[in-house]
Amino acid sequence: MLKQVIIVRKDLKMPKGKFAVQCSHASVEAVLISDKEKIKSWQKDGAKKVLLKVGNEEELLKYYTSAKKLRLKTVLIKDSGKTFFKKPTITCIGIGPDAEEKIDRVSGKLKII
């Protein structure tokens, strides 16, 4: 089974709207760079998405690097800093869709938001 994970920094304390938009950016951007056959299979099975949390930027970047090392389609989302944030800020990453087992090797120990 395929899934997608979005990993978000909890230290930023984003308002609900900003949080939703950043997660949406991560999901869409990750799909846009993913293999078309994986996307079709993922959609057919319900397009499973899991939202996970990390404590800070350093931790987020660790998961980003781990996903890249496993050759998972991964995107890093940086807010432009024009509304809630005063400067450009890394907020989250999107991984997949890809095999659940492969993604879990990176994010399997994280807590769901």
Secondary structure, 3 states (H helix, E strand, C coil): CEEEEEEEECCCCCCHHHHHHHHHHHHHHHHHCCCHHHHHHHHHCCCCEEEEEECCHHHHHHHHHHHHHCCCCEEEEEECCCCCCCCCEEEEEEEEEEEHHHHHHHHCCCEEC
